[in-house]
């Protein structure tokens, strides 16, 4: 979760000044990380 918050803060306060598409991409990656983590965490054990 800290990684996601860090990506969003970095994207919208630093990267946005240089490249808006890169900031949007970083935010999209930050939005995708939690659902993937939940899927991986809830996999049945083998």
C-alpha positions as CSV (number, residue, x, y, z in Angstrom):
1,X,0.0,0.0,0.0
2,X,2.9,2.3,0.7
3,X,4.2,1.7,-2.7
4,X,0.9,2.7,-4.3
5,X,0.7,5.9,-2.2
6,X,4.3,6.7,-3.0
7,X,3.7,6.3,-6.8
8,X,0.7,8.5,-6.7
9,X,2.4,11.3,-4.7
10,X,5.5,11.1,-6.9
11,X,3.5,11.1,-10.1
12,X,1.3,14.1,-9.2
13,X,3.8,16.3,-7.4
14,X,7.0,15.6,-9.4
15,X,6.6,13.7,-12.6
16,X,3.5,15.7,-13.6
17,X,5.8,18.8,-14.1
18,X,7.8,16.9,-16.7
19,X,5.4,14.5,-18.4
20,X,1.7,14.2,-17.9
21,X,1.4,10.9,-19.8
22,X,4.1,9.4,-17.5
23,X,2.2,10.6,-14.4
24,X,-1.0,9.0,-15.7
25,X,0.8,5.8,-16.4
26,X,2.3,5.8,-12.9
27,X,-1.1,6.3,-11.4
28,X,-2.5,3.5,-13.5
29,X,0.2,1.1,-12.2
30,X,-0.6,2.2,-8.6
31,X,-4.3,1.5,-9.2
32,X,-3.5,-2.0,-10.5
33,X,-1.2,-3.2,-7.8
34,X,-3.8,-3.7,-4.9
35,X,-6.1,-6.0,-6.9
36,X,-3.2,-8.1,-8.1
37,X,-1.9,-8.4,-4.6
38,X,-5.4,-9.5,-3.4
39,X,-5.6,-12.1,-6.1
40,X,-2.1,-13.4,-5.4
41,X,-2.7,-13.4,-1.6
42,X,-6.0,-15.3,-1.9
43,X,-4.7,-18.1,-4.1
44,X,-5.3,-21.5,-2.7
45,X,-2.3,-23.1,-1.1
46,X,-0.8,-26.1,-2.8
